[in-house]
Amino acid sequence: MKLSREIKTGIIVIGGILLFILGFSYLKSSPLFESGKTLYAVYKDVGGLQVGTPVTINGFTVGNVTDIGFKDSEGSLLVTLFVKSDFDFSKQSHAELYDTGIIGGKGIQIKPVFDGSPMAKSGDTLPSQTQPGLTQLVQKQLAPLQRKVEGAMTNADTLLRNVNDVLDENARRDLRETLSGLNNTVASFQKSAEVLNRILSNNESKLEGSLKNFEELTANFTQLSDSLNNAGLGRTLANLEATMTNLNTLMARIEKGEGTLGKLMNDEELYVNLNNASRELDLLLQDFRLNPKRYVNVSVFGKKQKEYELPEEDPAARPNIENQ
């Protein structure tokens, strides 16, 4: 059946629309043909979370982040999650935002809860929480130390005032000069810190690019290691090592003269005999070619054969003369 031009045009337009929808869904990391449920979580700060980031449960990837947007005028962020339907959990399960590595990157992991509450279904909003990152943990550990340092500085200041009351004028003058030098040193350190901060600020993009390149390099090494393990490289190397061991054992036996091949390689008398036999066979074939009558007598109609006469230059006689 011949299709009209209008039908062909309609088919092409519909195919283009389908391809556009598939491409747009792929770029947004939204699966079209995979069953699952869409869940939501609200955060004050997502810390650089990206669309397409995997969503995990107990370290196993069960979905991904499909959209991130503002929820209200206060700046709260609404994160849309797509989760596969092959594992059910309570709607009270927490969607925790955490650091995926020490050099940056955010991920979301669902901590399933089984408390008898209704199971999470598409459209539900999960309770959200944020796992403290490395920077927050360091600041939390340094806060008590900072308070101790401030207390120590206060005590030191009191002690210095008491010392000023005790020391004479010359000692206090010397002490003031020492403190003045210490202040200059602190000022120098402060200037150095400002220069260092300025350098880091000017090269922040380069440092971030270097960290990203290092992360990609680490991921590539991990993939290479997994590929080699899946390709059975260890088993191949073990078989190669066993083969080389057997080959070394075989060569050692040959060198000791064990076995047929060892005797053939180490028996010089056998070599000489084979060499002489080869030479004599060559002379025999040459003599047979030059003097066939010596070996074959054919009588036709009872005719008497002529007796063979030895040629004057018989090649078969040469070895005998040489051996004499």
Contacts in CASP RR format, 6 or more apart in sequence:
PFRMAT RR
TARGET T0000
AUTHOR 0000-0000-0000
METHOD contacts of the structure
MODEL  1
MKLSREIKTGIIVIGGILLFILGFSYLKSSPLFESGKTLYAVYKDVGGLQ
VGTPVTINGFTVGNVTDIGFKDSEGSLLVTLFVKSDFDFSKQSHAELYDT
GIIGGKGIQIKPVFDGSPMAKSGDTLPSQTQPGLTQLVQKQLAPLQRKVE
GAMTNADTLLRNVNDVLDENARRDLRETLSGLNNTVASFQKSAEVLNRIL
SNNESKLEGSLKNFEELTANFTQLSDSLNNAGLGRTLANLEATMTNLNTL
MARIEKGEGTLGKLMNDEELYVNLNNASRELDLLLQDFRLNPKRYVNVSV
FGKKQKEYELPEEDPAARPNIENQ
3 11 0 8 1.000
21 32 0 8 1.000
22 32 0 8 1.000
25 31 0 8 1.000
25 32 0 8 1.000
28 51 0 8 1.000
28 66 0 8 1.000
28 67 0 8 1.000
29 51 0 8 1.000
29 52 0 8 1.000
29 64 0 8 1.000
29 65 0 8 1.000
29 66 0 8 1.000
30 66 0 8 1.000
30 82 0 8 1.000
31 82 0 8 1.000
34 84 0 8 1.000
35 84 0 8 1.000
35 85 0 8 1.000
36 82 0 8 1.000
36 83 0 8 1.000
36 84 0 8 1.000
36 85 0 8 1.000
36 122 0 8 1.000
37 82 0 8 1.000
37 83 0 8 1.000
37 85 0 8 1.000
37 120 0 8 1.000
37 121 0 8 1.000
37 122 0 8 1.000
37 123 0 8 1.000
38 66 0 8 1.000
38 80 0 8 1.000
38 81 0 8 1.000
38 82 0 8 1.000
38 83 0 8 1.000
38 122 0 8 1.000
38 123 0 8 1.000
39 80 0 8 1.000
39 81 0 8 1.000
39 82 0 8 1.000
39 83 0 8 1.000
39 95 0 8 1.000
39 120 0 8 1.000
39 122 0 8 1.000
39 123 0 8 1.000
39 124 0 8 1.000
39 125 0 8 1.000
39 126 0 8 1.000
40 78 0 8 1.000
40 79 0 8 1.000
40 80 0 8 1.000
40 81 0 8 1.000
40 123 0 8 1.000
40 124 0 8 1.000
40 125 0 8 1.000
40 126 0 8 1.000
41 78 0 8 1.000
41 79 0 8 1.000
41 81 0 8 1.000
41 95 0 8 1.000
41 108 0 8 1.000
41 125 0 8 1.000
41 126 0 8 1.000
41 127 0 8 1.000
41 128 0 8 1.000
42 71 0 8 1.000
42 76 0 8 1.000
42 77 0 8 1.000
42 78 0 8 1.000
42 79 0 8 1.000
42 125 0 8 1.000
42 128 0 8 1.000
43 76 0 8 1.000
43 77 0 8 1.000
43 79 0 8 1.000
43 97 0 8 1.000
43 128 0 8 1.000
43 130 0 8 1.000
44 75 0 8 1.000
44 76 0 8 1.000
44 77 0 8 1.000
44 130 0 8 1.000
45 77 0 8 1.000
45 130 0 8 1.000
46 68 0 8 1.000
46 77 0 8 1.000
46 79 0 8 1.000
46 97 0 8 1.000
46 106 0 8 1.000
47 97 0 8 1.000
47 106 0 8 1.000
48 105 0 8 1.000
48 106 0 8 1.000
49 65 0 8 1.000
49 68 0 8 1.000
49 79 0 8 1.000
49 97 0 8 1.000
49 106 0 8 1.000
49 107 0 8 1.000
49 108 0 8 1.000
50 65 0 8 1.000
50 106 0 8 1.000
51 65 0 8 1.000
51 66 0 8 1.000
51 67 0 8 1.000
51 68 0 8 1.000
52 64 0 8 1.000
52 65 0 8 1.000
52 66 0 8 1.000
53 64 0 8 1.000
53 65 0 8 1.000
53 106 0 8 1.000
53 107 0 8 1.000
53 108 0 8 1.000
54 61 0 8 1.000
54 63 0 8 1.000
54 64 0 8 1.000
54 107 0 8 1.000
55 61 0 8 1.000
55 62 0 8 1.000
55 63 0 8 1.000
55 64 0 8 1.000
55 65 0 8 1.000
55 81 0 8 1.000
55 82 0 8 1.000
55 83 0 8 1.000
55 107 0 8 1.000
55 108 0 8 1.000
55 109 0 8 1.000
55 110 0 8 1.000
56 62 0 8 1.000
56 107 0 8 1.000
56 108 0 8 1.000
56 109 0 8 1.000
56 110 0 8 1.000
57 87 0 8 1.000
57 89 0 8 1.000
57 109 0 8 1.000
57 110 0 8 1.000
57 112 0 8 1.000
58 112 0 8 1.000
59 109 0 8 1.000
62 83 0 8 1.000
62 84 0 8 1.000
62 86 0 8 1.000
62 87 0 8 1.000
62 110 0 8 1.000
63 81 0 8 1.000
63 82 0 8 1.000
63 83 0 8 1.000
63 84 0 8 1.000
64 81 0 8 1.000
64 82 0 8 1.000
65 79 0 8 1.000
65 80 0 8 1.000
65 81 0 8 1.000
65 82 0 8 1.000
65 108 0 8 1.000
66 80 0 8 1.000
66 81 0 8 1.000
66 82 0 8 1.000
67 79 0 8 1.000
67 80 0 8 1.000
68 77 0 8 1.000
68 78 0 8 1.000
68 79 0 8 1.000
68 80 0 8 1.000
69 77 0 8 1.000
69 78 0 8 1.000
69 79 0 8 1.000
70 76 0 8 1.000
70 77 0 8 1.000
70 78 0 8 1.000
71 77 0 8 1.000
71 78 0 8 1.000
79 95 0 8 1.000
79 108 0 8 1.000
81 95 0 8 1.000
81 108 0 8 1.000
81 126 0 8 1.000
83 110 0 8 1.000
87 112 0 8 1.000
88 119 0 8 1.000
88 120 0 8 1.000
89 110 0 8 1.000
89 112 0 8 1.000
89 113 0 8 1.000
89 114 0 8 1.000
89 119 0 8 1.000
89 120 0 8 1.000
90 112 0 8 1.000
90 113 0 8 1.000
90 114 0 8 1.000
90 115 0 8 1.000
90 116 0 8 1.000
90 117 0 8 1.000
90 118 0 8 1.000
90 119 0 8 1.000
90 120 0 8 1.000
91 117 0 8 1.000
91 118 0 8 1.000
91 119 0 8 1.000
91 120 0 8 1.000
91 121 0 8 1.000
91 124 0 8 1.000
91 126 0 8 1.000
92 113 0 8 1.000
92 115 0 8 1.000
92 117 0 8 1.000
92 127 0 8 1.000
93 110 0 8 1.000
93 111 0 8 1.000
93 112 0 8 1.000
93 113 0 8 1.000
93 120 0 8 1.000
93 126 0 8 1.000
93 127 0 8 1.000
94 110 0 8 1.000
94 111 0 8 1.000
94 113 0 8 1.000
94 126 0 8 1.000
94 127 0 8 1.000
94 128 0 8 1.000
94 129 0 8 1.000
95 108 0 8 1.000
95 109 0 8 1.000
95 110 0 8 1.000
95 126 0 8 1.000
95 127 0 8 1.000
95 128 0 8 1.000
95 129 0 8 1.000
96 108 0 8 1.000
96 109 0 8 1.000
96 110 0 8 1.000
96 111 0 8 1.000
96 128 0 8 1.000
96 129 0 8 1.000
96 130 0 8 1.000
96 131 0 8 1.000
97 106 0 8 1.000
97 107 0 8 1.000
97 108 0 8 1.000
97 128 0 8 1.000
97 129 0 8 1.000
97 130 0 8 1.000
97 131 0 8 1.000
98 106 0 8 1.000
98 107 0 8 1.000
98 108 0 8 1.000
98 109 0 8 1.000
98 130 0 8 1.000
98 131 0 8 1.000
98 133 0 8 1.000
99 105 0 8 1.000
99 106 0 8 1.000
99 107 0 8 1.000
99 131 0 8 1.000
99 133 0 8 1.000
99 134 0 8 1.000
100 106 0 8 1.000
100 107 0 8 1.000
102 134 0 8 1.000
103 211 0 8 1.000
103 214 0 8 1.000
103 215 0 8 1.000
104 211 0 8 1.000
104 215 0 8 1.000
110 126 0 8 1.000
120 126 0 8 1.000
132 140 0 8 1.000
163 175 0 8 1.000
164 172 0 8 1.000
164 175 0 8 1.000
167 175 0 8 1.000
200 207 0 8 1.000
253 259 0 8 1.000
253 262 0 8 1.000
254 261 0 8 1.000
254 262 0 8 1.000
254 265 0 8 1.000
255 262 0 8 1.000
256 262 0 8 1.000
257 263 0 8 1.000
257 265 0 8 1.000
257 266 0 8 1.000
263 270 0 8 1.000
264 270 0 8 1.000
279 319 0 8 1.000
280 319 0 8 1.000
283 315 0 8 1.000
283 316 0 8 1.000
283 318 0 8 1.000
283 319 0 8 1.000
284 316 0 8 1.000
286 315 0 8 1.000
286 316 0 8 1.000
287 294 0 8 1.000
287 314 0 8 1.000
287 315 0 8 1.000
287 316 0 8 1.000
288 294 0 8 1.000
288 295 0 8 1.000
290 311 0 8 1.000
290 315 0 8 1.000
291 308 0 8 1.000
291 311 0 8 1.000
291 314 0 8 1.000
293 308 0 8 1.000
294 308 0 8 1.000
297 305 0 8 1.000
298 305 0 8 1.000
299 305 0 8 1.000
END
